Amino acid sequence: MEKSISQKVLEKIKQEKISPKSRWNFLLCRSAVIALLIFFLFAGAFSLGIIFSIFSQFEVGRIVGRPHGMGILFLSLPFIWIILLIFFAILAIVEFAKTRHGYKYKTTYVGGIFILAIIIFGAILYKLNFSDNMENYMNKNFSTYSQIVRTPEKVWSQPEEGLISGEIIENKKEKEKIYLRDWDGEIWEVDYFQALVRPKVKKEIGEKVKIIGKKEDEYKFRAQEIRPWNGRQMHREK
């Protein structure tokens, strides 16, 4: 008489000496899946928060208004963070499918929920200045970071496009000129006669600013507008 499927399975188990996994093993695996899911969600939110931080310092509206503004903006997109955001969002969706009830939900539904969660948590990290602090930390402590990501310092260091930034080292009020040390250590003479100087700009030594204007000569610049360096303050300023 032909053996039943259950008998064949039992014989297979005996032959290969397969033993059932303990309850703790299942709990450990389930916990690992949940931990990875939370990590991927946080990593996605972190990436989005960094994107928010970078864009707030770019001052998109000001850059787009320049002659080659759209080109500057496109080349300045933080592609590495955008790729990481998409990567971690996909991993979170895949990891959720491994959870106990993950198979019950459609991928599009889960994806929508996770994207919403990433946006909310990313905005929270940005509002709490966590993203700003981390972006500044990476920019200062990892030399390769500024090579991979087009930082606000690089975006606002394009004198040929009418954008310079750096630290004020001298202010000659009687001549309405300031001397600015850019991020590469070069000294610029900036004429701010008739320039729009934002209220938060004090033109004090050591103050960091962004300047919109026109390059007139080698390391000479005529300012049209001077704005404080801190991106978020500028973004909110009217």
Number of C-alpha atoms within 10 A of each C-alpha: 3 6 7 8 9 9 11 12 11 11 12 12 13 11 9 8 9 10 8 8 8 8 8 9 11 11 11 11 12 15 13 12 19 18 13 16 23 15 15 22 25 20 20 29 27 26 25 26 31 26 23 20 26 24 20 20 21 24 17 15 11 12 21 14 10 16 11 11 15 14 12 17 17 10 11 18 17 18 15 13 19 15 12 16 24 15 14 21 23 18 17 26 23 16 18 23 19 14 15 11 9 15 11 8 11 10 15 10 10 17 17 12 13 19 20 12 16 25 17 15 19 25 20 16 22 23 15 11 15 17 25 22 14 15 18 15 11 13 17 11 9 10 10 10 14 15 11 12 17 17 22 20 20 18 19 25 20 14 19 11 19 21 22 29 27 25 21 21 17 16 17 11 11 6 10 13 19 20 22 27 20 20 15 10 10 10 17 22 18 24 20 21 14 11 16 14 18 14 10 13 15 12 22 13 14 13 15 20 21 23 27 24 22 18 20 14 10 9 14 16 25 21 24 17 15 22 22 22 22 13 20 21 14 18 16 8 12 6
